[in-house]
Structures are given as C-alpha cells and as structure tokens.
Amino acid sequence: MSIDCRYFTNGKKTAYTLKHTDTGLVEEFAKFEDIPVEVRDYFKRLTEPKFCDPDISHILGLNSVFYPDWPKKCGHPDYQGKRCVAESCKFAEKAGGWEKCPYFTGERLEALKDGSTAD
C-alpha cells in the first residue's frame, strides 16, 4: 500500500487528506483525531496546512475535496477546450489572480469531469 498524506486549506475548507496512490481513492479528515490510528503517525509532522489552489488540487487529485466543481474551461483563444490552470496561468498572474483573469469562464469543462486529462 502506498499513500500520500497531506494537510491543506483552500481558504474555506481545511482538511487532512489521505490518497491511496495505487487506486487514486482520496479520504478526507476534518480533525487529526478523525485519522485512522494505523496511519496517524504519517500525519504528525503536518502541523500547519498548506494553501491549495485549483491547479495544484487537480494535479494532486484532490479536487473532490477542495474544488469539486473543477476543472473549468479556459476562454483564451489559444487554449479553447483546455482546462483552466488557475494560479499557474501567466494571464491570471497579470490580471491579479485567476479569479480576475479575463479568460476565466467559470464554466465547467465537461470533457474532464470523468478524470481524464486533456490539458
């Protein structure tokens, strides 16, 4: 069994996440005490949550926990039909954040909702 243990926040929600890397299954725990005793030691070093924006959440497979309505579409002409990379986008940085990006449509990208990656 291979697991990935993390402690993240997106500013609205904070959770410990346990991802089973062999299956992709993600479990979330609101409190340290909720983590199963068998794996709790792996989380002890995680004392402060790291901030998790939509792109890193997607990369780590944690969208179901922090951004369940992602991925979103990019409206830039060169990236039509691709997923918005939010905080990683060069256009969003210039606009003052992905929420203010002129190419952020807010529209869900249905082609990626099944977990496939067309980016």
C-alpha positions as CSV (number, residue, x, y, z in Angstrom):
1,M,0.0,0.0,0.0
2,S,1.3,3.4,-1.0
3,I,-0.2,6.5,0.5
4,D,0.1,10.3,0.1
5,C,-0.6,12.2,3.3
6,R,-1.3,16.0,3.2
7,Y,-2.7,18.8,5.2
8,F,-4.3,21.6,3.0
9,T,-6.6,24.5,3.0
10,N,-8.2,26.4,0.2
11,G,-9.2,29.3,2.5
12,K,-12.7,28.0,3.1
13,K,-12.1,24.3,3.9
14,T,-9.2,22.7,5.8
15,A,-8.6,19.0,5.8
16,Y,-6.1,16.2,6.2
17,T,-6.1,14.1,3.0
18,L,-5.0,10.5,2.6
19,K,-4.6,9.5,-1.0
20,H,-4.2,5.8,-1.9
21,T,-1.8,6.2,-4.8
22,D,-2.4,2.7,-6.1
23,T,-6.2,3.3,-6.6
24,G,-6.5,7.1,-6.5
25,L,-9.0,7.0,-3.7
26,V,-8.9,10.1,-1.5
27,E,-10.1,10.2,2.1
28,E,-10.5,13.4,3.9
29,F,-10.5,14.1,7.7
30,A,-11.5,17.4,9.3
31,K,-9.6,16.8,12.5
32,F,-6.4,15.0,13.4
33,E,-8.4,12.7,15.8
34,D,-10.5,11.5,12.8
35,I,-7.5,10.0,11.1
36,P,-7.3,6.2,11.5
37,V,-4.8,5.2,14.2
38,E,-3.0,2.9,11.8
39,V,-1.8,5.9,9.6
40,R,-1.9,8.7,12.1
41,D,1.9,8.8,12.6
42,Y,2.3,9.8,8.9
43,F,0.4,13.0,9.6
44,K,2.2,14.1,12.9
45,R,4.7,16.2,11.0
46,L,1.9,18.2,9.3
47,T,1.2,20.9,11.8
48,E,0.2,23.8,9.5
49,P,-2.0,23.5,6.4
50,K,-0.5,24.5,3.1
51,F,-2.6,26.6,0.7
52,C,-4.1,24.7,-2.2
53,D,-5.4,26.5,-5.3
54,P,-7.4,24.7,-8.1
55,D,-4.4,23.7,-10.3
56,I,-2.3,22.1,-7.6
57,S,-5.5,20.5,-6.3
58,H,-6.1,19.0,-9.7
59,I,-2.5,17.8,-10.1
60,L,-2.6,16.1,-6.7
61,G,-6.0,14.5,-7.3
62,L,-7.7,16.4,-4.5
63,N,-10.4,18.3,-6.4
64,S,-13.1,16.1,-4.9
65,V,-12.1,17.6,-1.5
66,F,-11.2,21.2,-2.2
67,Y,-12.6,22.2,-5.7
68,P,-15.4,19.7,-6.5
69,D,-16.7,21.9,-9.3
70,W,-13.4,21.9,-11.2
71,P,-12.0,21.7,-13.8
72,K,-13.2,24.9,-15.5
73,K,-12.8,26.0,-19.1
74,C,-10.1,28.4,-20.3
75,G,-11.5,31.1,-22.6
76,H,-8.2,32.1,-24.2
77,P,-8.3,31.6,-28.0
78,D,-5.1,29.5,-27.9
79,Y,-6.4,27.2,-25.1
80,Q,-10.0,26.6,-26.2
81,G,-11.3,23.3,-24.9
82,K,-8.4,23.1,-22.3
83,R,-8.8,23.2,-18.6
84,C,-8.1,26.5,-16.7
85,V,-4.8,26.2,-14.8
86,A,-5.9,28.9,-12.4
87,E,-3.0,30.0,-10.2
88,S,-0.4,28.6,-12.7
89,C,-1.7,30.7,-15.6
90,K,0.5,33.5,-16.9
91,F,-2.6,35.5,-17.9
92,A,-4.1,35.2,-14.5
93,E,-0.9,36.5,-12.8
94,K,-1.1,39.6,-15.0
95,A,-4.8,40.1,-14.1
96,G,-4.2,39.9,-10.4
97,G,-5.3,36.4,-9.7
98,W,-7.1,33.6,-11.5
99,E,-10.5,34.8,-10.3
100,K,-9.9,38.1,-12.2
101,C,-8.4,36.5,-15.3
102,P,-10.2,37.8,-18.4
103,Y,-10.1,34.3,-19.9
104,F,-11.6,32.5,-16.8
105,T,-15.1,31.5,-17.9
106,G,-16.2,29.8,-14.7
107,E,-17.8,27.2,-17.0
108,R,-17.2,23.6,-16.1
109,L,-15.2,21.6,-18.5
110,E,-17.3,18.5,-19.1
111,A,-14.7,16.7,-21.1
112,L,-12.5,16.4,-18.0
113,K,-15.2,15.6,-15.3
114,D,-14.6,11.9,-15.7
115,G,-11.0,12.4,-14.6
116,S,-9.3,12.2,-18.0
117,T,-6.7,14.9,-18.7
118,A,-7.0,16.8,-21.9
119,D,-4.6,19.5,-20.8
